[in-house]
């Protein structure tokens, strides 16, 4: 972590990234990424494989440690604490507390196979947030109904389709009452006919005003659902703007070439 970064943020964006750098050995995956996300925004992150999209959301969720720059959630510096003129890296307990404010949905569903759908959604609120079993069960039923799985409460993950499992994963993340939802290509592991049911849930969350960062290769989805699109390549943001306008009329040759390949 660079010592010259500040540990205070101006009020405004719910999520702020400033000159974020991430390296794996000598390979720099993120090269000075800065991005502000306001409450209620749905930001779709697109780009070719290896552009740093998934690493970006993993750094926000503190699954990866950044080597430079800073990330703030509602003005709170993530991963570090100011001590005089220096920054101290937070321990696992404090990082876990910060991570509770960020819901993460992965490419794979990562459900507990030995637990029912209901129990999967209840586990975090009871064990981590300290909710009562009754309150957690009520919320789980509500969220599973919201994602169209109210009739699967007693089913186990292996009894569900991939699309259904991913919808359970979304309900589980929402059960933790996060301020921001992060999606890392949530449909990439699904058969094509199951993609729509997951994207429909994400679309409903967008219409409800949930703040989201969605790494996706579904360009049509990004155009229709996102408020803003961010195009990444080589660990940098090359272009961003209002989703429909940017995807219809890209300003850079790089985004134009990318869209011509994937559309």
N, C-alpha and C positions, 0 to 999 in steps of 0.2 A: 504494500500500500504506500502510495506516495505521501511523504510527510508534509508537503506543502498544500494539501487539500484542506478545505475548511470543514468544520463539523456542524455548521448551522445552515439552514436553508430558508429562503424567503417563502412566506406563505403563498399559497396558490395551488399548484398542481398537487394531486393526491399522490402521484408517483413522479419522481424526478431522477433522471440519470445524468451525470455530468462527467464527461471524458472517461468513461469506463473502459478499462483495459483488462483483458484476460489472455494469459499465455499458457500454453502447454509446452514446457521446455522452451525451445527457441521459436516455436510457432505461435504467432500472435493471432488469436481467434477473434478478439474484439479490439479494435484499434481506435480508441477515443470516441466511444459512442455517447452522444448526448440526446436526451429525449424527455420531454415533459408530457404527462398524461393527466388530463383533468377528470374530475369526478363525472361519471356517467359516460365517458368516452369508451368506444370500442375500437381498439387499434389492432389492425391486422398486419402482421409482419410476414412479408413474403420475400422470396429470393431463391437463388440456386442452392443446391446441396453444398454444405461447407461454407456458407456465407456468414455463419455465426448466429442464426436465428434461434436455434434451440439453446445454445450457450447463453444467449441474452436472457431468456426467461429463467434459466437455471441459476444465473447470477442474481437475478432479482429475488428469487426464492431462497438464496443463500445455500443452494446445493453445490455451488462452485464459489471459490474465494477469488475476488478480483485482486489484480496486482496494481491497479491505479484507478484514480477517479473516485466517485462516490455515488451512492444510491440512497435516496430518501423516500420514506413513506409518511405522508402527512407531516413533513418537516422533521421527522426523526431519522437520523443517520442509521442505516442498516449495517450491522456487522461490527461496528466500532463505537468507541466512546471517547470523547474528548477528555484528556487529562492534562491540564496546563496547555502547553504548546504541542503536545504529542497526542497521537491516537493509539488507543489500546484495543486490540482485537477482543471482541466479546467471547465469552465462554459458551459451551454448548447449551446451557440452560437459558441464557439470555437470548441467544440466537433462536432457540425453539419458541420463546415467547414472541419474538418479532415475527417468526414464520407463521404463527397462528393467524396473523392478519392477512395472509396471502394464501388463497386457495389455489392448488395446483392440480391440473388434470394432465396426465402423461399420455404418451402414445400407447403404452400398455396399461391395462386396467388396474393392476396391483391391488386387487381385492383380497380379503382374507378368505381362503377357500373353505375353511372349517366353520365359517360363520354364515348365518342366513343374510339375505339382503337387508332386512331390518336391522340386524345386529351390526353389520358393516357400517351403516349410516349412524347408528347410535354410539359406536365405540369412542370416537373422538370427543364428542360433547360430554360424555360421562367421565372418561378417563383423563382428559386434558383440560376441558373447560369447567369440570365440576358440576355439570347439570345433573338434576335428578333423573332417575331412570324414566319416570313418568313424563317429564318434560321432553327428554330426548326422544322418547318413543312417539310422542305427539308430533314433534318436529320432523322426525324421520318419516312418519306417515304422510305428512303434508308435502314434504319434498319429493318423496317417491311418487306421490300422486301427481305432482307438478311435472315430473319427467315421464309420466305415462306408465309407471310401474307399480301403481297402487295395489295391483292384484298379485304381486310377486314377493310379498313381504316374507314369506316363509321359505322361499326358494333359495337354493345355494348357487354360488356363481357358476359352477360347472353345468347347471341346468339352464343357463341363459345363453342367448346369442351374444356375439361380440358387441353388437350395437346396444343391447340391453345392459351388458356389463359396463360399457362406457357411460351409459346414463346413470347407473348406480354410482359410478366413480364421481360423476358430476354432483349428484345429490349428496354424496359423502363430503365432498369439498365444501358445498354450500352449507352443510350442517354446522361447520365451524364458524359461520357468520363472518367470512373474510371481507375486508374492505376492497380488495382487488382480486379478481379471478385471473389465473394464468393458464393458458392452454398450449401445450406443446404438440402440435399436429395431432389433435385428438381423433382424427379419422384415418390416419395413415395405416393402422393395423387392421382396418375393417375391410370386409368384402364390399365391393362397390354398391351392392343393393342395400347395405346397412348404413351407408354414409349419411343419407338424408335424415334419418331419425335422430342422429346425434346433432347434426347441424341445426335441425329444427329446435332442439332444446336450447342450444347456444343463441339462436335467433330470438327465442322467447325471453331469455335473460337480457339480451340487448334491449328489447322493447320495454322491459321493466326498469331499465336505467342502471343495470349493473356495470360497474367499471371493469373492463376486460382487456387483456392483451392476448391475442390469438395468433400463434404461429401456425400458418396454414399454407397448403398448396392448392386450396380450393378457391380459385380466382373469382368465380361467379359468386360464391358465398361472400368473399371479401367485399365485392362491389355492392352487394345488396344489403349487407348487415353492418359492416364497419362504418364508423364515422370518419376514420382516417386510415390510410394505408401507408406503411413504411417499407421501402424496398431496400434490402441489404445485399451487399456483395463484398467479399474480401474483408469482412469484419467491420465494415463501415456502412453508415446510412447514406445511400446515394441519392435518394429522392423520397419525399413524403408529401402528403397533401390529402385533401378531401377525397374519399375513396372513389366515388363514381367518376369525378373529374380526372383524377390522377390515372386511373386505370383505362379511361377512355381516351385521354389525351396526354400521354406521358411526355415530360419535358426533356428527359435525357435519353440518349441513344441506348444506354445500357438497359434501362427499364423497357424501352420499346423492343429491343432484341429479346429480352427475357419473355415478355408477353407473347411475342410472335412464336416462341418455341412451345409455350405451355398452353396457349389458348387453342 
